[in-house]
Amino acid sequence: MPRKKQVPYNVIRKKVDEYVSKHINDIFYDRRTKKLKDQSAEGLLKKLLKVKNPYMLRAVNCDTAEKLIRRIIGDNMSSSDEGMFGGFLEDLAVRVSSIAIGGKKAAAEGIDIDADYDEKRYQIAVKSGRRWGNNQSQKRQKENFKQVTKTLRQNPDVEPVCILGICYGNLRETSVEKVIYKEFVGEQFWTFISGGHKNLYTDLIEPLARKANKYEQDYDKEYAQAINRLVKLFTAHFVNDEGDIDWKKILEFNSGIDPKHRKLSLQA
């Protein structure tokens, strides 16, 4: 089969811009705003105080209610943002592959893209960043690559190639050859799935920046309101009459055995 003609870069850029414009609000911005909006102040504060390390918060001198609240909600939202935006970035990579190299949704478990391209049958698993999954997840991914390779090789005319594609980050090598699969990271990955266009990985910033200006204002307003609500509740229940944070009460809430500490009511 002859190599497919390279899709012009301006076509890819236009369709990427359209995809970002259409989907980023639903997949990312709207979801992160709802995460703040849909939880009561009491429920959110309980959740944050239960999972954060109070010893660390004291060690970094969170000595005012606002400083502590900004720290714990900031950590929580940053982690959540990584997950939500990672999902969007993975979906965007699948879309780019469909435009440029004929990628389609794969039928095999653990494979995101099935692309018949450049006389090979590419089976691509897409991950947002280098730190993906635990050991069990990584082991399962390798097994998925093994299984899809075994299945495709039943047809002698098919040359399967498995790729673990990682959207950002880098390696000293442009790609890493594993026994079972190849690993493409950052520029190398976006260049491959776009059919050889080396500028895409940097040009992706532009449509994202345009949408950030539009949607971040709504988020910033909701974020500020959430901080004010949480500071008010926290102060009412964890700041003593002298104006100091009651760390003993926070530790009892976070780690105490007595059920009365865990069932602490945060109604103002």
C-alpha positions, 0 to 999 in steps of 0.5 A: 500500500503506498504511503498516504499523502500528507494532509496540509498543515493549514487543514490540520490547524483549522480542524484542531482550532474547531475541535478546541473551540467546540469541546474544551468548555464541556470537557474542562472549563465547565467541569472545573467550575461545577466542581466548585459550584455543586458542592456545599461549603460544608461538604467541600471543607470536610472533604479537604480537611480529611485528605490533607496532611495537617502536620505538613500544613503546620510545617509550611506555616499556614497560620491564617484561615485564608492562607490555609484554605488557599493552600488546601483548595489550590492543591485539590483543584490543581490535581483535579485540573491535571486529570480533567485537562489530561483527558481533553488532551488525550481526546485531542490527540485522537482527533489529530490522528483521525485528521492526519493519518486516518486514525480511528477509535480502536476496538482492542482493549487499552488501545485508543487509536487504530491507524492504517498508515505508512504500510503499517497498522499502528495501535496507539495508547495515548497518555497525557503525561509521563507519570501515568498509572501505577505498576498494575496499570502499566503491566496491563497496558503491556498485556494489551499491546501483546494481545492486539499484536497477536491478534493482528498477526493472524493476518500475514499481510498486516504489520502491527506496531504498538505505540505508547504516545505521551502528550507532553514531556520529553526523553533524551532520545526522540523515542524509546524502543521497548520490546513490545512497543515504541514510546513517543513523547511530546514533540515526537508524538505530536509530529507522528500523529500529525503525519510529520508536522513538527510545529504542531506541539507548540502551535497547540498553545494558540487555540488554548490561549484564546479560550482561556481568556474567555472562560477563566473569568467565570472560573476565577469568580467562582473560585474567589467565592468558594474561598470566601465561603470556606474561610468563613466556615473554617474560621467559625469552627477552627479559629479560637477567640484569640484569632489562632488556628486550633490545630488540636481540633483540626488534628482531631477532625482529621485523625482522631479515633473518637467518632464525634470528631469525625462527625463534626458539624460545620454548619455556620 
